[in-house]
């Protein structure tokens, strides 16, 4: 009983800390993104996102090792195999050091000849190359950080990570504001700020490793190539999955840059800014459930694992359909105020195309973690790569032989990605990964889709009513419509909960009020 209470308490702390980190990050993006766009231009802003996309491409080299490290270390710790846990930790740590060193030379060469790879305006050539160099150096730092960040995962203290993330967002914002204020505007400042923040996080995670995992000792003697090969054996399919994801939606800005122009790349980058933040939030919330899912699997508690996964889906679904519905309906109001000098109509259309797929993936996101927990990633990886290549081929054909241009880039990946999320993922996770009925998770998915449609319909009626009065778009209207969306979203989601779910919510609210009253 005490363990259950402690788990609930830990979950609440993790959730609150994660949500606060999201709010801080969202607030900073609200302020800094339009400021950067205004000072360096929308096409230059697109290179910031493109540089981060290149890091995603480079992560293919490390994901096989790092994506499964937390799973192996967590399982060995909770099975009291401390010696094996030490071997896994040190093998991953020193393996990442080696990878970081060997990556520096090819990265330096790529940065020097960057203008041969992508189209860069002459006036920002040097600044863009410096940005890419710093972003890749930051990637090398993040590889090292990955090894130490496993401590908060193993002990289910993700609240500590969220607190440090909040601090890192604030540090990054302060650095950027100082640099943009004192010196002439340059996009390379984003790279400088990112590197400083990564060093801060590495130092914090080293301290957490010593505090939370005192049984783990850093020692080159514990390094075993065999352990790396064991992890990579499972993780290699995560690399394939990542490749499929990159082919599906990670090449969109690069395709715009090469096949259309840098301005189109910048417009798409703006349209994906908020959906990207929301997607990051969903992944972070999903990760809160990951330690418990791993522990339940390690202890072979399948019923608890299924219930935890369903809870995760409900939570991420709730956090997905409210803000995404707002963007679909009221996005034009927001963009008019947020980036007034841009092509609002184009950005809104691109946002709608992008966000539609995110609504489905919102409720599906926790399922992706089950692949790593159960070690069954092969089938999903193969399917995603095949669909990814098909996606790139379709985009090429549409750009080459139609006038769809940037719309083809934004829409194609959403269609193919949604097909996988609706038809394959729920069935494979249920039948092959967990061993339950194939339709176990479909009621939650269908309920989420229905809820989203109802929210969008209600908000659209309100939007028509607002536009009928020819009200000037301003921040007051943005805040009011956001608040209306929040209230309606909560009410609709609550009404579609079943009796048992409503009872749990009422009890939690009652207990919260009771504690405050005392």
LOLO-542706 format. One record per residue (C-alpha): residue number from 1; x, y, z; residue in three letters; chain. Coordinates in nm, 2 decimals, always signed. Layout:
<nodes>
   nr       x       y       z  rest  kette
  NUM       X       Y       Z   ALA      A
...
</nodes>
This chain:
<nodes>
   nr       x       y       z  rest  kette
    1   +0.00   +0.00   +0.00   UNK      A
    2   +0.28   +0.24   +0.09   UNK      A
    3   +0.45   +0.16   -0.24   UNK      A
    4   +0.14   +0.24   -0.43   UNK      A
    5   +0.09   +0.57   -0.25   UNK      A
    6   +0.46   +0.66   -0.31   UNK      A
    7   +0.42   +0.58   -0.68   UNK      A
    8   +0.11   +0.80   -0.71   UNK      A
    9   +0.29   +1.08   -0.53   UNK      A
   10   +0.60   +1.04   -0.75   UNK      A
   11   +0.38   +1.04   -1.06   UNK      A
   12   +0.21   +1.36   -0.95   UNK      A
   13   +0.54   +1.54   -0.88   UNK      A
   14   +0.68   +1.42   -1.22   UNK      A
   15   +0.37   +1.54   -1.40   UNK      A
   16   +0.36   +1.88   -1.24   UNK      A
   17   +0.73   +1.94   -1.30   UNK      A
   18   +0.70   +1.83   -1.66   UNK      A
   19   +0.41   +2.06   -1.72   UNK      A
   20   +0.59   +2.35   -1.56   UNK      A
   21   +0.89   +2.28   -1.79   UNK      A
   22   +0.66   +2.28   -2.09   UNK      A
   23   +0.50   +2.61   -1.99   UNK      A
   24   +0.84   +2.78   -1.94   UNK      A
   25   +0.97   +2.65   -2.27   UNK      A
   26   +0.64   +2.75   -2.45   UNK      A
   27   +0.66   +3.10   -2.30   UNK      A
   28   +1.02   +3.14   -2.41   UNK      A
   29   +0.94   +3.03   -2.76   UNK      A
   30   +0.65   +3.28   -2.77   UNK      A
   31   +0.89   +3.56   -2.69   UNK      A
   32   +1.21   +3.46   -2.86   UNK      A
   33   +1.08   +3.31   -3.19   UNK      A
   34   +0.91   +3.62   -3.33   UNK      A
   35   +1.20   +3.83   -3.20   UNK      A
   36   +1.46   +3.62   -3.39   UNK      A
   37   +1.24   +3.62   -3.70   UNK      A
   38   +1.21   +3.99   -3.69   UNK      A
   39   +1.58   +4.05   -3.65   UNK      A
   40   +1.73   +3.79   -3.88   UNK      A
   41   +1.44   +3.71   -4.12   UNK      A
   42   +1.22   +3.41   -4.16   UNK      A
   43   +1.46   +3.23   -4.40   UNK      A
   44   +1.75   +3.26   -4.16   UNK      A
   45   +1.52   +3.13   -3.88   UNK      A
   46   +1.45   +2.82   -4.09   UNK      A
   47   +1.82   +2.74   -4.07   UNK      A
   48   +1.80   +2.71   -3.69   UNK      A
   49   +1.54   +2.44   -3.72   UNK      A
   50   +1.73   +2.28   -4.01   UNK      A
   51   +2.05   +2.26   -3.81   UNK      A
   52   +1.86   +2.07   -3.54   UNK      A
   53   +1.72   +1.84   -3.80   UNK      A
   54   +2.07   +1.76   -3.92   UNK      A
   55   +2.15   +1.66   -3.56   UNK      A
   56   +1.85   +1.42   -3.58   UNK      A
   57   +2.01   +1.27   -3.89   UNK      A
   58   +2.34   +1.24   -3.71   UNK      A
   59   +2.17   +1.08   -3.41   UNK      A
   60   +2.12   +0.77   -3.62   UNK      A
   61   +2.48   +0.68   -3.53   UNK      A
   62   +2.42   +0.69   -3.15   UNK      A
   63   +2.05   +0.59   -3.11   UNK      A
   64   +2.12   +0.21   -3.13   UNK      A
   65   +2.33   +0.24   -2.82   UNK      A
   66   +2.15   +0.51   -2.62   UNK      A
   67   +1.79   +0.43   -2.69   UNK      A
   68   +1.80   +0.10   -2.50   UNK      A
   69   +2.06   +0.19   -2.23   UNK      A
   70   +1.80   +0.30   -1.98   UNK      A
   71   +1.60   -0.02   -2.02   UNK      A
   72   +1.90   -0.25   -1.96   UNK      A
   73   +2.03   -0.06   -1.66   UNK      A
   74   +1.68   -0.02   -1.50   UNK      A
   75   +1.60   -0.39   -1.53   UNK      A
   76   +1.94   -0.49   -1.38   UNK      A
   77   +1.90   -0.24   -1.09   UNK      A
   78   +1.55   -0.36   -1.01   UNK      A
   79   +1.66   -0.72   -1.02   UNK      A
   80   +1.95   -0.63   -0.78   UNK      A
   81   +2.21   -0.73   -1.04   UNK      A
   82   +2.44   -0.43   -0.95   UNK      A
   83   +2.75   -0.57   -1.11   UNK      A
   84   +2.57   -0.61   -1.44   UNK      A
   85   +2.42   -0.27   -1.41   UNK      A
   86   +2.77   -0.12   -1.36   UNK      A
   87   +2.89   -0.30   -1.67   UNK      A
   88   +2.61   -0.17   -1.88   UNK      A
   89   +2.65   +0.19   -1.75   UNK      A
   90   +3.02   +0.21   -1.81   UNK      A
   91   +3.00   +0.04   -2.14   UNK      A
   92   +2.75   +0.30   -2.26   UNK      A
   93   +2.94   +0.59   -2.11   UNK      A
   94   +3.28   +0.51   -2.26   UNK      A
   95   +3.12   +0.40   -2.58   UNK      A
   96   +2.96   +0.75   -2.61   UNK      A
   97   +3.30   +0.91   -2.55   UNK      A
   98   +3.45   +0.72   -2.83   UNK      A
   99   +3.16   +0.80   -3.07   UNK      A
  100   +3.19   +1.17   -2.98   UNK      A
  101   +3.56   +1.19   -3.06   UNK      A
  102   +3.53   +1.00   -3.39   UNK      A
  103   +3.24   +1.22   -3.51   UNK      A
  104   +3.43   +1.55   -3.48   UNK      A
  105   +3.63   +1.52   -3.80   UNK      A
  106   +3.35   +1.43   -4.04   UNK      A
  107   +3.13   +1.70   -3.88   UNK      A
  108   +3.41   +1.96   -3.93   UNK      A
  109   +3.44   +1.87   -4.30   UNK      A
  110   +3.06   +1.88   -4.35   UNK      A
  111   +3.04   +2.23   -4.19   UNK      A
  112   +3.32   +2.37   -4.41   UNK      A
  113   +3.14   +2.24   -4.73   UNK      A
  114   +2.79   +2.31   -4.60   UNK      A
  115   +2.71   +2.55   -4.89   UNK      A
  116   +2.77   +2.25   -5.13   UNK      A
  117   +2.50   +2.05   -4.95   UNK      A
  118   +2.22   +2.30   -4.89   UNK      A
  119   +2.12   +2.64   -5.04   UNK      A
  120   +2.24   +2.93   -4.82   UNK      A
  121   +2.20   +3.30   -4.90   UNK      A
  122   +2.55   +3.47   -4.93   UNK      A
  123   +2.47   +3.73   -4.66   UNK      A
  124   +2.43   +3.47   -4.39   UNK      A
  125   +2.68   +3.21   -4.52   UNK      A
  126   +2.94   +3.24   -4.24   UNK      A
  127   +2.68   +3.28   -3.97   UNK      A
  128   +2.50   +2.97   -4.08   UNK      A
  129   +2.81   +2.76   -4.09   UNK      A
  130   +2.90   +2.88   -3.74   UNK      A
  131   +2.55   +2.78   -3.63   UNK      A
  132   +2.58   +2.43   -3.77   UNK      A
  133   +2.93   +2.39   -3.62   UNK      A
  134   +2.80   +2.49   -3.27   UNK      A
  135   +2.49   +2.28   -3.30   UNK      A
  136   +2.69   +1.97   -3.39   UNK      A
  137   +2.93   +2.04   -3.10   UNK      A
  138   +2.63   +2.06   -2.88   UNK      A
  139   +2.52   +1.72   -3.01   UNK      A
  140   +2.85   +1.57   -2.91   UNK      A
  141   +2.80   +1.71   -2.56   UNK      A
  142   +2.44   +1.57   -2.55   UNK      A
  143   +2.58   +1.23   -2.63   UNK      A
  144   +2.79   +1.24   -2.31   UNK      A
  145   +2.49   +1.37   -2.12   UNK      A
  146   +2.28   +1.08   -2.23   UNK      A
  147   +2.49   +0.84   -2.03   UNK      A
  148   +2.44   +1.03   -1.70   UNK      A
  149   +2.08   +1.12   -1.75   UNK      A
  150   +1.98   +0.76   -1.71   UNK      A
  151   +1.99   +0.80   -1.32   UNK      A
  152   +1.67   +0.99   -1.29   UNK      A
  153   +1.50   +0.74   -1.52   UNK      A
  154   +1.61   +0.44   -1.32   UNK      A
  155   +1.49   +0.59   -0.99   UNK      A
  156   +1.18   +0.74   -1.15   UNK      A
  157   +1.29   +1.09   -1.04   UNK      A
  158   +1.20   +1.26   -1.37   UNK      A
  159   +1.08   +1.56   -1.17   UNK      A
  160   +1.45   +1.64   -1.11   UNK      A
  161   +1.51   +1.63   -1.48   UNK      A
  162   +1.21   +1.86   -1.54   UNK      A
  163   +1.34   +2.11   -1.28   UNK      A
  164   +1.68   +2.12   -1.45   UNK      A
  165   +1.51   +2.16   -1.78   UNK      A
  166   +1.32   +2.46   -1.66   UNK      A
  167   +1.64   +2.62   -1.54   UNK      A
  168   +1.81   +2.54   -1.87   UNK      A
  169   +1.53   +2.70   -2.07   UNK      A
  170   +1.56   +3.02   -1.86   UNK      A
  171   +1.94   +3.02   -1.89   UNK      A
  172   +1.92   +2.98   -2.27   UNK      A
  173   +1.66   +3.26   -2.29   UNK      A
  174   +1.88   +3.50   -2.08   UNK      A
  175   +2.19   +3.42   -2.29   UNK      A
  176   +2.00   +3.48   -2.62   UNK      A
  177   +1.85   +3.81   -2.50   UNK      A
  178   +2.19   +3.93   -2.38   UNK      A
  179   +2.36   +3.84   -2.71   UNK      A
  180   +2.08   +3.98   -2.93   UNK      A
  181   +2.07   +4.30   -2.72   UNK      A
  182   +2.45   +4.37   -2.70   UNK      A
  183   +2.56   +4.25   -3.04   UNK      A
  184   +2.42   +4.26   -3.40   UNK      A
  185   +2.16   +3.98   -3.45   UNK      A
  186   +2.30   +3.64   -3.56   UNK      A
  187   +2.14   +3.30   -3.57   UNK      A
  188   +2.47   +3.15   -3.44   UNK      A
  189   +2.38   +3.28   -3.10   UNK      A
  190   +2.13   +3.00   -3.07   UNK      A
  191   +2.42   +2.75   -3.10   UNK      A
  192   +2.62   +2.93   -2.83   UNK      A
  193   +2.33   +2.93   -2.59   UNK      A
  194   +2.26   +2.56   -2.66   UNK      A
  195   +2.62   +2.46   -2.58   UNK      A
  196   +2.63   +2.64   -2.25   UNK      A
  197   +2.30   +2.48   -2.15   UNK      A
  198   +2.43   +2.13   -2.24   UNK      A
  199   +2.74   +2.18   -2.01   UNK      A
  200   +2.50   +2.29   -1.73   UNK      A
  201   +2.29   +1.97   -1.78   UNK      A
  202   +2.59   +1.74   -1.79   UNK      A
  203   +2.72   +1.88   -1.46   UNK      A
  204   +2.37   +1.84   -1.30   UNK      A
  205   +2.33   +1.48   -1.43   UNK      A
  206   +2.67   +1.38   -1.30   UNK      A
  207   +2.56   +1.49   -0.96   UNK      A
  208   +2.23   +1.30   -0.98   UNK      A
  209   +2.41   +0.99   -1.09   UNK      A
  210   +2.63   +1.00   -0.77   UNK      A
  211   +2.33   +1.08   -0.55   UNK      A
  212   +2.06   +0.84   -0.70   UNK      A
  213   +2.29   +0.56   -0.81   UNK      A
  214   +2.57   +0.54   -0.55   UNK      A
  215   +2.61   +0.17   -0.64   UNK      A
  216   +2.72   +0.28   -0.99   UNK      A
  217   +3.09   +0.36   -1.02   UNK      A
  218   +3.26   +0.51   -1.32   UNK      A
  219   +3.54   +0.27   -1.42   UNK      A
  220   +3.70   +0.19   -1.75   UNK      A
  221   +3.76   -0.16   -1.61   UNK      A
  222   +3.38   -0.22   -1.62   UNK      A
  223   +3.37   -0.15   -2.00   UNK      A
  224   +3.27   -0.45   -2.20   UNK      A
  225   +3.23   -0.45   -2.57   UNK      A
  226   +3.00   -0.75   -2.53   UNK      A
  227   +2.75   -0.53   -2.33   UNK      A
  228   +2.76   -0.27   -2.61   UNK      A
  229   +2.69   -0.54   -2.87   UNK      A
  230   +2.40   -0.67   -2.66   UNK      A
  231   +2.24   -0.32   -2.63   UNK      A
  232   +2.30   -0.24   -3.00   UNK      A
  233   +2.15   -0.58   -3.10   UNK      A
  234   +1.81   -0.45   -2.97   UNK      A
  235   +1.88   -0.08   -3.03   UNK      A
  236   +1.97   -0.12   -3.40   UNK      A
  237   +1.61   -0.15   -3.48   UNK      A
  238   +1.54   +0.18   -3.31   UNK      A
  239   +1.80   +0.33   -3.55   UNK      A
  240   +1.60   +0.18   -3.84   UNK      A
  241   +1.28   +0.33   -3.68   UNK      A
  242   +1.44   +0.67   -3.65   UNK      A
  243   +1.55   +0.65   -4.02   UNK      A
  244   +1.19   +0.58   -4.11   UNK      A
  245   +1.07   +0.88   -3.90   UNK      A
  246   +1.33   +1.10   -4.07   UNK      A
  247   +1.22   +0.99   -4.41   UNK      A
  248   +0.86   +1.05   -4.32   UNK      A
  249   +0.87   +1.39   -4.17   UNK      A
  250   +1.23   +1.48   -4.07   UNK      A
  251   +1.34   +1.58   -4.42   UNK      A
  252   +1.06   +1.83   -4.48   UNK      A
  253   +1.28   +2.14   -4.42   UNK      A
  254   +1.57   +2.00   -4.62   UNK      A
  255   +1.34   +1.92   -4.91   UNK      A
  256   +1.20   +2.27   -4.90   UNK      A
  257   +1.55   +2.41   -4.90   UNK      A
  258   +1.68   +2.20   -5.19   UNK      A
  259   +1.36   +2.15   -5.41   UNK      A
  260   +1.18   +2.48   -5.34   UNK      A
  261   +1.37   +2.77   -5.16   UNK      A
  262   +1.49   +2.89   -4.82   UNK      A
  263   +1.19   +3.12   -4.77   UNK      A
  264   +0.95   +2.82   -4.80   UNK      A
  265   +1.17   +2.64   -4.55   UNK      A
  266   +1.14   +2.93   -4.31   UNK      A
  267   +0.76   +2.94   -4.35   UNK      A
  268   +0.72   +2.57   -4.28   UNK      A
  269   +0.96   +2.61   -3.98   UNK      A
  270   +0.73   +2.87   -3.83   UNK      A
  271   +0.42   +2.66   -3.89   UNK      A
  272   +0.58   +2.36   -3.71   UNK      A
  273   +0.72   +2.56   -3.42   UNK      A
  274   +0.42   +2.52   -3.18   UNK      A
  275   +0.33   +2.17   -3.30   UNK      A
  276   +0.69   +2.08   -3.24   UNK      A
  277   +0.67   +2.22   -2.88   UNK      A
  278   +0.35   +2.02   -2.82   UNK      A
  279   +0.50   +1.71   -2.97   UNK      A
  280   +0.80   +1.75   -2.74   UNK      A
  281   +0.56   +1.79   -2.44   UNK      A
  282   +0.38   +1.46   -2.54   UNK      A
  283   +0.70   +1.27   -2.56   UNK      A
  284   +0.81   +1.41   -2.22   UNK      A
  285   +0.48   +1.32   -2.06   UNK      A
  286   +0.50   +0.98   -2.21   UNK      A
  287   +0.85   +0.94   -2.07   UNK      A
  288   +0.71   +0.99   -1.72   UNK      A
  289   +0.53   +0.66   -1.75   UNK      A
  290   +0.83   +0.48   -1.90   UNK      A
  291   +1.00   +0.39   -1.57   UNK      A
  292   +0.69   +0.22   -1.43   UNK      A
  293   +0.63   +0.04   -1.76   UNK      A
  294   +0.98   -0.09   -1.75   UNK      A
  295   +0.96   -0.19   -1.39   UNK      A
  296   +0.62   -0.37   -1.44   UNK      A
  297   +0.77   -0.55   -1.74   UNK      A
  298   +1.08   -0.65   -1.54   UNK      A
  299   +0.85   -0.79   -1.27   UNK      A
  300   +0.62   -0.96   -1.53   UNK      A
  301   +0.32   -0.76   -1.40   UNK      A
  302   +0.13   -0.75   -1.73   UNK      A
  303   -0.21   -0.62   -1.60   UNK      A
  304   -0.04   -0.33   -1.42   UNK      A
  305   +0.16   -0.26   -1.74   UNK      A
  306   -0.16   -0.25   -1.95   UNK      A
  307   -0.33   -0.02   -1.70   UNK      A
  308   -0.03   +0.21   -1.69   UNK      A
  309   -0.02   +0.23   -2.07   UNK      A
  310   -0.39   +0.31   -2.09   UNK      A
  311   -0.35   +0.58   -1.83   UNK      A
  312   -0.05   +0.73   -2.03   UNK      A
  313   -0.26   +0.73   -2.35   UNK      A
  314   -0.55   +0.91   -2.17   UNK      A
  315   -0.31   +1.18   -2.03   UNK      A
  316   -0.12   +1.24   -2.36   UNK      A
  317   -0.45   +1.24   -2.55   UNK      A
  318   -0.58   +1.51   -2.32   UNK      A
  319   -0.27   +1.72   -2.36   UNK      A
  320   -0.28   +1.68   -2.74   UNK      A
  321   -0.64   +1.75   -2.85   UNK      A
  322   -0.69   +2.07   -2.66   UNK      A
  323   -0.39   +2.28   -2.78   UNK      A
  324   -0.39   +2.12   -3.13   UNK      A
  325   -0.76   +2.19   -3.17   UNK      A
  326   -0.69   +2.55   -3.08   UNK      A
  327   -0.43   +2.58   -3.35   UNK      A
  328   -0.65   +2.43   -3.61   UNK      A
  329   -0.94   +2.67   -3.54   UNK      A
  330   -0.78   +2.98   -3.39   UNK      A
  331   -0.43   +2.95   -3.54   UNK      A
  332   -0.48   +3.25   -3.78   UNK      A
  333   -0.56   +3.47   -3.49   UNK      A
  334   -0.25   +3.36   -3.30   UNK      A
  335   -0.02   +3.39   -3.60   UNK      A
  336   -0.15   +3.74   -3.69   UNK      A
  337   -0.05   +3.87   -3.35   UNK      A
  338   +0.26   +3.65   -3.30   UNK      A
  339   +0.43   +3.70   -3.64   UNK      A
  340   +0.23   +3.98   -3.81   UNK      A
  341   +0.47   +4.04   -4.10   UNK      A
  342   +0.45   +3.68   -4.23   UNK      A
  343   +0.22   +3.51   -4.48   UNK      A
  344   -0.05   +3.42   -4.22   UNK      A
  345   -0.28   +3.23   -4.46   UNK      A
  346   +0.01   +3.01   -4.58   UNK      A
  347   +0.14   +2.94   -4.23   UNK      A
  348   -0.22   +2.86   -4.11   UNK      A
  349   -0.28   +2.61   -4.39   UNK      A
  350   +0.06   +2.45   -4.32   UNK      A
  351   -0.02   +2.43   -3.95   UNK      A
  352   -0.35   +2.26   -4.01   UNK      A
  353   -0.18   +2.00   -4.24   UNK      A
  354   +0.09   +1.94   -3.98   UNK      A
  355   -0.13   +1.93   -3.67   UNK      A
  356   -0.39   +1.68   -3.80   UNK      A
  357   -0.14   +1.40   -3.78   UNK      A
  358   -0.03   +1.51   -3.44   UNK      A
  359   -0.38   +1.47   -3.30   UNK      A
  360   -0.36   +1.09   -3.37   UNK      A
  361   +0.00   +1.05   -3.26   UNK      A
  362   -0.09   +1.24   -2.94   UNK      A
  363   -0.28   +0.94   -2.80   UNK      A
  364   -0.04   +0.69   -2.96   UNK      A
  365   +0.29   +0.84   -2.83   UNK      A
  366   +0.31   +0.62   -2.51   UNK      A
  367   +0.29   +0.31   -2.72   UNK      A
  368   +0.63   +0.39   -2.88   UNK      A
  369   +0.80   +0.34   -2.55   UNK      A
  370   +0.66   -0.02   -2.52   UNK      A
  371   +0.88   -0.13   -2.81   UNK      A
  372   +1.19   -0.04   -2.60   UNK      A
  373   +1.04   -0.18   -2.28   UNK      A
  374   +0.97   -0.52   -2.44   UNK      A
  375   +1.27   -0.52   -2.68   UNK      A
  376   +1.04   -0.58   -2.98   UNK      A
  377   +1.12   -0.30   -3.22   UNK      A
  378   +1.20   -0.49   -3.54   UNK      A
  379   +0.86   -0.50   -3.72   UNK      A
  380   +0.78   -0.13   -3.65   UNK      A
  381   +1.13   -0.03   -3.77   UNK      A
  382   +1.10   -0.21   -4.10   UNK      A
  383   +0.75   -0.08   -4.17   UNK      A
  384   +0.85   +0.28   -4.09   UNK      A
  385   +1.15   +0.27   -4.32   UNK      A
  386   +0.94   +0.13   -4.61   UNK      A
  387   +0.67   +0.40   -4.56   UNK      A
  388   +0.95   +0.66   -4.52   UNK      A
  389   +1.09   +0.59   -4.86   UNK      A
  390   +0.75   +0.58   -5.02   UNK      A
  391   +0.68   +0.92   -4.85   UNK      A
  392   +0.99   +1.08   -5.00   UNK      A
  393   +0.91   +0.93   -5.35   UNK      A
  394   +0.55   +1.07   -5.33   UNK      A
  395   +0.68   +1.42   -5.23   UNK      A
  396   +0.93   +1.42   -5.51   UNK      A
  397   +0.66   +1.33   -5.77   UNK      A
  398   +0.41   +1.59   -5.64   UNK      A
  399   +0.67   +1.87   -5.64   UNK      A
  400   +0.80   +1.77   -5.98   UNK      A
  401   +0.47   +1.72   -6.16   UNK      A
  402   +0.22   +1.94   -5.97   UNK      A
  403   +0.19   +2.29   -5.84   UNK      A
  404   +0.14   +2.18   -5.48   UNK      A
  405   +0.49   +2.27   -5.37   UNK      A
  406   +0.52   +2.32   -5.00   UNK      A
  407   +0.17   +2.18   -4.94   UNK      A
  408   +0.29   +1.84   -5.07   UNK      A
  409   +0.58   +1.84   -4.83   UNK      A
  410   +0.35   +1.92   -4.53   UNK      A
  411   +0.06   +1.69   -4.61   UNK      A
  412   +0.22   +1.36   -4.74   UNK      A
  413   +0.40   +1.27   -4.42   UNK      A
  414   +0.09   +1.33   -4.22   UNK      A
  415   -0.11   +1.08   -4.43   UNK      A
  416   +0.14   +0.80   -4.42   UNK      A
  417   +0.22   +0.85   -4.06   UNK      A
  418   -0.14   +0.85   -3.96   UNK      A
  419   -0.20   +0.52   -4.15   UNK      A
  420   +0.07   +0.35   -3.94   UNK      A
  421   -0.05   +0.49   -3.61   UNK      A
  422   -0.41   +0.38   -3.67   UNK      A
  423   -0.36   +0.04   -3.83   UNK      A
  424   -0.03   -0.11   -3.72   UNK      A
  425   +0.09   +0.04   -3.38   UNK      A
  426   -0.21   -0.04   -3.16   UNK      A
  427   -0.24   -0.40   -3.28   UNK      A
  428   +0.13   -0.48   -3.27   UNK      A
  429   +0.18   -0.33   -2.92   UNK      A
  430   -0.12   -0.53   -2.79   UNK      A
  431   -0.06   -0.87   -2.96   UNK      A
  432   +0.31   -0.90   -3.01   UNK      A
  433   +0.47   -0.68   -2.74   UNK      A
  434   +0.23   -0.73   -2.44   UNK      A
  435   +0.03   -1.04   -2.53   UNK      A
  436   -0.32   -0.91   -2.49   UNK      A
  437   -0.62   -0.88   -2.73   UNK      A
  438   -0.55   -0.69   -3.06   UNK      A
  439   -0.83   -0.44   -2.99   UNK      A
  440   -0.73   -0.36   -2.63   UNK      A
  441   -0.63   +0.00   -2.70   UNK      A
  442   -0.88   +0.10   -2.98   UNK      A
  443   -1.16   +0.22   -2.75   UNK      A
  444   -0.92   +0.49   -2.61   UNK      A
  445   -0.80   +0.59   -2.96   UNK      A
  446   -1.16   +0.61   -3.10   UNK      A
  447   -1.27   +0.81   -2.79   UNK      A
  448   -0.98   +1.05   -2.84   UNK      A
  449   -1.06   +1.10   -3.21   UNK      A
  450   -1.42   +1.16   -3.13   UNK      A
  451   -1.34   +1.41   -2.85   UNK      A
  452   -1.11   +1.60   -3.08   UNK      A
  453   -1.37   +1.63   -3.36   UNK      A
  454   -1.63   +1.76   -3.11   UNK      A
  455   -1.39   +2.01   -2.96   UNK      A
  456   -1.29   +2.14   -3.31   UNK      A
  457   -1.65   +2.17   -3.42   UNK      A
  458   -1.75   +2.37   -3.11   UNK      A
  459   -1.45   +2.60   -3.14   UNK      A
  460   -1.52   +2.65   -3.51   UNK      A
  461   -1.87   +2.77   -3.44   UNK      A
  462   -1.72   +3.01   -3.18   UNK      A
  463   -1.47   +3.13   -3.44   UNK      A
  464   -1.75   +3.21   -3.69   UNK      A
  465   -1.93   +3.40   -3.42   UNK      A
  466   -1.61   +3.61   -3.34   UNK      A
  467   -1.54   +3.68   -3.71   UNK      A
  468   -1.89   +3.80   -3.76   UNK      A
  469   -1.81   +4.10   -3.54   UNK      A
  470   -1.50   +4.19   -3.73   UNK      A
  471   -1.29   +4.21   -3.41   UNK      A
  472   -0.93   +4.32   -3.45   UNK      A
  473   -0.70   +4.04   -3.37   UNK      A
  474   -0.48   +4.11   -3.06   UNK      A
  475   -0.32   +3.94   -2.77   UNK      A
  476   -0.64   +3.98   -2.56   UNK      A
  477   -0.83   +3.78   -2.82   UNK      A
  478   -0.55   +3.52   -2.83   UNK      A
  479   -0.57   +3.48   -2.45   UNK      A
  480   -0.95   +3.47   -2.45   UNK      A
  481   -0.98   +3.21   -2.73   UNK      A
  482   -0.71   +3.00   -2.56   UNK      A
  483   -0.90   +3.01   -2.23   UNK      A
  484   -1.23   +2.92   -2.41   UNK      A
  485   -1.05   +2.63   -2.58   UNK      A
  486   -0.91   +2.50   -2.25   UNK      A
  487   -1.24   +2.51   -2.07   UNK      A
  488   -1.43   +2.34   -2.36   UNK      A
  489   -1.16   +2.09   -2.41   UNK      A
  490   -1.16   +1.99   -2.04   UNK      A
  491   -1.55   +1.96   -2.03   UNK      A
  492   -1.57   +1.75   -2.35   UNK      A
  493   -1.29   +1.52   -2.24   UNK      A
  494   -1.46   +1.48   -1.90   UNK      A
  495   -1.80   +1.41   -2.05   UNK      A
  496   -1.66   +1.13   -2.26   UNK      A
  497   -1.49   +0.95   -1.97   UNK      A
  498   -1.67   +0.64   -1.85   UNK      A
  499   -1.82   +0.62   -1.50   UNK      A
  500   -1.51   +0.46   -1.34   UNK      A
  501   -1.28   +0.73   -1.49   UNK      A
  502   -1.51   +1.01   -1.37   UNK      A
  503   -1.52   +0.86   -1.02   UNK      A
  504   -1.14   +0.86   -1.01   UNK      A
  505   -1.12   +1.22   -1.12   UNK      A
  506   -1.38   +1.33   -0.86   UNK      A
  507   -1.20   +1.14   -0.58   UNK      A
  508   -0.87   +1.30   -0.68   UNK      A
  509   -1.02   +1.65   -0.68   UNK      A
  510   -1.20   +1.59   -0.35   UNK      A
  511   -0.89   +1.46   -0.18   UNK      A
  512   -0.69   +1.76   -0.32   UNK      A
  513   -0.95   +2.01   -0.18   UNK      A
  514   -0.97   +1.82   +0.15   UNK      A
  515   -0.59   +1.83   +0.20   UNK      A
  516   -0.59   +2.20   +0.12   UNK      A
  517   -0.87   +2.26   +0.37   UNK      A
  518   -0.68   +2.09   +0.64   UNK      A
</nodes>
